[in-house]
Amino acid sequence: MGTQTRKNPIIIVGCGRVGMELAQSVAAQSYPVAVMDSNPKAFDRLGSSFRGRMVQGDALDQEALKRAGIENAHGLAAVTSSDSANIITARIARDIYKVAHVVARIYDPMRGPIYERLGLQTIASSSWGARRIEQLLLHPGLQSVVAAGNGEVQVYEIAVPAPWDGRRLGDVLPTGEALPVALARGGRALLPALETALQTRDYLYVSATAAGAASLRQLLRLPGKD
């Protein structure tokens, strides 16, 4: 991740268990973090060693979001205890302020279809959720999620970039070096065919050798290793 990106804040709306874990982990990696919560006592969870910003304000208050730095934010995680607030905050970040990486926490599984129709990236579980949200915010390009054997073949998650929008899956994967495993779109997963047309905000899962992963990094113009 480049120097410019590190200057842009990660905003975490909600300082409960997930928000606290996420804020501490991201801040420990020297990323600028702003944590929002309507209850000032919630910030006590962060501890005295936390070096990020703490912004008191309601999740739906755009002035508070501006104080947190949403106008130039790299990413936002809406992890309050209210699914409705998370949905609205995520949409404000994505649709009004054009934040590139937005993740919303979901508590009530019955609300899942709402998130799916809105095309929002969601996370459900708590302790795993903080780590997963961190990956989606900070490492959205190519992320290893499963290794087989001694790591000769791994399953990688790819956040489909804008240049791939509308292209056939078979046209973007390196032939013989990577195979499609699954495609997540709007919070739902499917088994893709090589003829499947990709969309921005899709998450593509592919199995690949080391050579295949290197080819994917080159196609995505990503530096280094995962």
Wavefront OBJ file of the C-alpha trace (Angstrom):
o trace
v 0.000 0.000 0.000
v 1.476 3.313 -1.091
v 2.463 6.294 1.000
v -0.491 8.359 -0.194
v -2.958 5.684 0.916
v -1.399 5.597 4.379
v -2.184 9.315 4.734
v -5.883 8.704 4.110
v -7.815 7.686 7.229
v -9.631 4.479 7.979
v -12.912 5.384 9.690
v -14.492 2.919 12.102
v -18.056 3.777 13.075
v -18.904 2.034 16.348
v -16.557 1.280 19.225
v -17.927 -2.022 20.455
v -15.898 -5.237 20.503
v -15.384 -5.451 16.743
v -14.736 -1.736 16.360
v -12.217 -1.786 19.199
v -10.315 -4.811 17.851
v -10.294 -3.393 14.337
v -9.143 0.064 15.453
v -6.290 -1.287 17.565
v -5.079 -3.636 14.841
v -5.179 -1.051 12.050
v -3.551 1.646 14.214
v -0.778 -0.786 15.207
v 0.157 -0.975 11.509
v 0.688 2.814 11.425
v -2.455 3.590 9.447
v -4.352 6.744 10.481
v -7.569 5.677 12.221
v -10.605 7.644 13.347
v -13.119 5.886 15.598
v -16.647 7.267 15.892
v -19.185 6.528 18.597
v -22.100 8.436 20.110
v -21.115 7.301 23.620
v -17.819 8.869 24.803
v -17.369 6.091 27.392
v -17.104 3.560 24.543
v -13.642 4.944 23.759
v -12.389 3.576 27.089
v -12.209 0.171 25.358
v -9.381 1.429 23.179
v -6.977 1.830 26.084
v -4.440 4.549 26.830
v -1.964 3.299 24.207
v -4.355 3.917 21.280
v -2.922 6.597 18.972
v -5.854 7.071 16.626
v -8.489 9.795 16.707
v -11.726 9.511 18.693
v -14.733 11.384 17.313
v -17.926 11.594 19.329
v -20.954 11.612 17.070
v -23.891 9.665 15.723
v -23.299 7.263 12.841
v -25.792 9.151 10.674
v -24.365 12.604 11.415
v -22.546 13.745 8.287
v -20.839 16.576 10.163
v -19.342 14.020 12.567
v -18.292 11.885 9.596
v -16.580 14.918 8.091
v -14.728 15.544 11.370
v -13.555 11.934 11.179
v -12.168 12.606 7.693
v -14.678 10.887 5.415
v -14.054 13.338 2.572
v -10.645 11.781 1.905
v -11.023 8.404 3.649
v -9.397 5.277 2.260
v -12.067 3.054 3.843
v -14.956 2.930 6.297
v -16.284 0.130 8.484
v -19.802 0.530 9.899
v -19.850 -1.753 12.942
v -22.437 -0.233 15.297
v -25.034 -2.395 17.062
v -27.736 -1.155 14.665
v -28.090 -2.848 11.284
v -30.153 0.102 10.001
v -27.447 2.581 11.020
v -24.770 0.398 9.439
v -26.679 0.200 6.153
v -27.270 3.946 5.954
v -23.735 4.873 7.038
v -22.230 2.480 4.492
v -24.378 3.945 1.723
v -23.488 7.503 2.714
v -19.790 6.610 2.573
v -20.035 4.765 -0.734
v -22.603 6.830 -2.643
v -22.105 10.387 -1.350
v -18.412 10.511 -0.412
v -17.246 7.841 -2.903
v -15.177 5.971 -0.303
v -13.474 3.141 -2.182
v -13.602 0.442 0.510
v -16.761 0.137 2.619
v -17.722 -2.772 4.885
v -20.855 -3.086 7.040
v -21.379 -5.357 10.039
v -24.609 -7.351 10.045
v -26.233 -8.587 13.251
v -29.635 -9.852 12.110
v -29.296 -12.513 9.350
v -32.865 -11.705 8.274
v -31.585 -8.347 7.049
v -29.044 -10.012 4.771
v -31.192 -9.626 1.612
v -31.338 -5.852 2.197
v -27.547 -5.605 2.131
v -27.426 -7.867 -0.916
v -29.859 -5.748 -2.916
v -27.817 -2.656 -2.075
v -24.586 -4.352 -3.138
v -22.907 -3.786 0.240
v -19.988 -5.893 1.446
v -20.964 -7.391 4.812
v -19.392 -9.307 7.696
v -21.414 -11.241 10.273
v -19.270 -12.864 13.000
v -17.443 -10.899 15.705
v -13.861 -12.041 16.456
v -13.305 -13.336 12.917
v -15.148 -10.275 11.656
v -12.554 -7.768 12.892
v -9.755 -9.574 11.042
v -11.851 -9.991 7.897
v -12.884 -6.343 7.825
v -9.226 -5.362 8.170
v -8.348 -7.447 5.114
v -11.161 -5.909 3.062
v -10.151 -2.371 4.027
v -6.368 -2.600 3.804
v -5.590 -5.480 1.417
v -8.418 -5.595 -1.134
v -6.373 -6.546 -4.174
v -5.059 -10.120 -3.896
v -5.271 -11.971 -0.591
v -4.386 -15.606 0.151
v -7.183 -17.232 2.154
v -6.389 -20.979 1.978
v -3.160 -22.926 1.352
v -3.021 -26.580 0.223
v -0.176 -29.029 0.776
v 2.977 -27.060 1.504
v 1.544 -23.956 -0.100
v 2.244 -24.963 -3.696
v -1.387 -24.106 -4.500
v -3.356 -21.427 -2.663
v -6.816 -19.946 -2.922
v -6.710 -16.191 -3.445
v -9.403 -13.574 -3.035
v -9.431 -10.833 -5.654
v -11.407 -7.612 -5.375
v -12.453 -7.169 -9.005
v -10.962 -3.850 -10.195
v -12.749 -1.341 -12.410
v -10.753 -2.282 -15.567
v -12.172 -5.823 -15.332
v -15.793 -4.649 -15.189
v -17.815 -6.402 -17.904
v -14.959 -8.687 -18.984
v -15.344 -12.473 -19.182
v -13.656 -14.428 -16.406
v -11.829 -16.579 -18.925
v -10.298 -13.478 -20.496
v -8.617 -12.241 -17.317
v -7.322 -15.417 -15.651
v -3.820 -16.615 -16.650
v -4.388 -19.798 -18.673
v -3.248 -22.983 -16.941
v -2.068 -21.146 -13.819
v -5.319 -20.167 -12.068
v -8.779 -21.721 -11.812
v -11.996 -20.042 -10.612
v -13.387 -21.360 -7.316
v -16.229 -18.991 -6.406
v -17.582 -15.509 -7.019
v -19.213 -13.319 -4.351
v -21.580 -10.638 -5.602
v -23.820 -8.469 -3.456
v -23.240 -10.663 -0.416
v -24.109 -13.941 -2.217
v -21.776 -16.580 -3.650
v -21.994 -18.511 -6.913
v -19.897 -20.943 -8.938
v -18.651 -18.954 -11.933
v -18.054 -20.207 -15.456
v -15.316 -18.900 -17.719
v -18.070 -17.035 -19.612
v -19.229 -15.206 -16.456
v -19.044 -11.421 -16.857
v -17.307 -9.755 -13.928
v -18.555 -6.653 -12.140
v -16.772 -4.059 -10.038
v -17.290 -4.850 -6.324
v -17.326 -8.612 -7.084
v -14.978 -10.768 -5.005
v -13.405 -13.526 -7.060
v -11.818 -16.618 -5.497
v -9.278 -18.513 -7.572
v -6.845 -21.358 -6.910
v -3.387 -20.670 -8.253
v 0.223 -21.831 -8.188
v 2.984 -19.406 -7.210
v 3.466 -18.630 -10.897
v -0.258 -18.036 -11.277
v -0.307 -15.698 -8.277
v 2.612 -13.754 -9.758
v 0.721 -13.425 -13.044
v -2.379 -12.242 -11.196
v -0.351 -9.625 -9.314
v 1.021 -8.392 -12.621
v -2.458 -8.225 -14.132
v -3.695 -6.347 -11.084
v -0.497 -4.239 -10.950
v 0.122 -5.166 -7.318
v 3.593 -5.018 -5.746
v 5.405 -7.781 -3.883
v 3.952 -10.808 -2.143
v 0.760 -11.137 -0.066
l 1 2 3 4 5 6 7 8 9 10 11 12 13 14 15 16 17 18 19 20 21 22 23 24 25 26 27 28 29 30 31 32 33 34 35 36 37 38 39 40 41 42 43 44 45 46 47 48 49 50 51 52 53 54 55 56 57 58 59 60 61 62 63 64 65 66 67 68 69 70 71 72 73 74 75 76 77 78 79 80 81 82 83 84 85 86 87 88 89 90 91 92 93 94 95 96 97 98 99 100 101 102 103 104 105 106 107 108 109 110 111 112 113 114 115 116 117 118 119 120 121 122 123 124 125 126 127 128 129 130 131 132 133 134 135 136 137 138 139 140 141 142 143 144 145 146 147 148 149 150 151 152 153 154 155 156 157 158 159 160 161 162 163 164 165 166 167 168 169 170 171 172 173 174 175 176 177 178 179 180 181 182 183 184 185 186 187 188 189 190 191 192 193 194 195 196 197 198 199 200 201 202 203 204 205 206 207 208 209 210 211 212 213 214 215 216 217 218 219 220 221 222 223 224 225 226
